[in-house]
Amino acid sequence: MCLIQLEVGERAIIDSIHVNGALKERLSSLGLLRNESISIQHFGWFKSTVQVMTNSSLIALRKEEAACIEVHKVA
């Protein structure tokens, strides 16, 4: 499932990130890496943006960026 499909408060583990180039470097520098824990904190209007927490970093992503991140839920 992709990150945008999670609900607020749900936790997941990143399986893969389907982007290349500068965007991949930017996301990895923010701490969005494979096998990293992530949770949804807040959605913007119409899910146009999503705020996520990974480790101790709070990150805002565009809907298109979040849709490129595959995750699986954890309990």
Secondary structure as GFF3:
##gff-version 3
##sequence-region A 1 75
A	DSSP	three_ten_helix	3	5	.	.	.	ID=ss1
A	DSSP	beta_strand	11	17	.	.	.	ID=ss2
A	DSSP	alpha_helix	21	29	.	.	.	ID=ss3
A	DSSP	beta_strand	37	43	.	.	.	ID=ss4
A	DSSP	three_ten_helix	45	47	.	.	.	ID=ss5
A	DSSP	beta_strand	49	54	.	.	.	ID=ss6
A	DSSP	beta_strand	57	62	.	.	.	ID=ss7
A	DSSP	alpha_helix	63	66	.	.	.	ID=ss8
A	DSSP	beta_strand	69	74	.	.	.	ID=ss9
###
